[in-house]
Amino acid sequence: MTGSIYDTAWVSMVSKPVEGKQTWLFPSSFTAICDAQGVDGGWEGCDSIDEIVTTLACLLSLKRHAKVDVEATDLSDRIDRAVQFLSKRLQAWNIESTERVAFEILIPSMLDLLEQQGVSLRFPSSDKLRQLNQSKMSKINTQLLYKFPTTILHSLEAFIGMIDFDKMSHHLVGGSMMASPSSTAAYLMNVSKWDEAAEQYLCDAVENGRRNGEGMVTNVFPISTFEFAWVYSFLAVIDFSQLVISWRMDWR
């Protein structure tokens, strides 16, 4: 799989107390997202909405690093350019035409996290986005999330401040939340007791992503689960096709 700037941004925000001092665990991941910032201040993506989501995550990482690394002279300029990029894109955003899965949960969450960092982004579709967010969130029972695994586990970063991450540890498989570096990073940043398995998973994810660039991670790691899922889906399509052919022959 190719590298994911979005997931790399979340991994870059993970810090750990070492000898009484908070230390960034993956400085190479932060360097990777800084190197990938475009001249327009944003980060590339598959489409316009993907660029907005990725830039929101990277800006959040820049702001958190700027609070700690006060001597980093270029972070202020990077932050300003990222804010300008987002302001322009959000102003032009047609929310009705957006088809990205769970954007109405993910984007408001990151906007709220940026608000806590002193970055307030207002745009014409803000109210509409909040309405969609409230509608979607009203259908999610977080108590069930604690008990049963769901696809939400792949994007727990969208639920920071909304769920108790201490109740999520039993969902870890191989140290990860559904093979998602971003979700696992969010878990590790918000759990009250440090999780060594989750840390090791992120270390392995960064090592695995090195072929895409130092510090990079992929959107999914490992991909073994998805390989089996694709094979199963393919076989299911074949079975369905055979069923249709059989039905047509019987009907004739």
Secondary structure, DSSP 8 states (H G I E B T S, - for coil): --B-HHHHHHHHT-EEEETTEEEES-HHHHHHHHHH--TTSS---SSHHHHHHHHHHHHHHHHHHHHH-TT-TTHHHHHHHHHHHHHHHHHT--GGG---TTHHHHHHHHHHHHHHTT-----TTHHHHHHHHHHHHTT--HHHHHHS--GGGGGGGGGTTTS-GGG-GGG-BTTBBTTBHHHHHHHHHH-SS--HHHHHHHHHHHHHGGGGSTT--BSSS--HHHHHHHHHHHHHHHHHHHHHHHHHHHH-
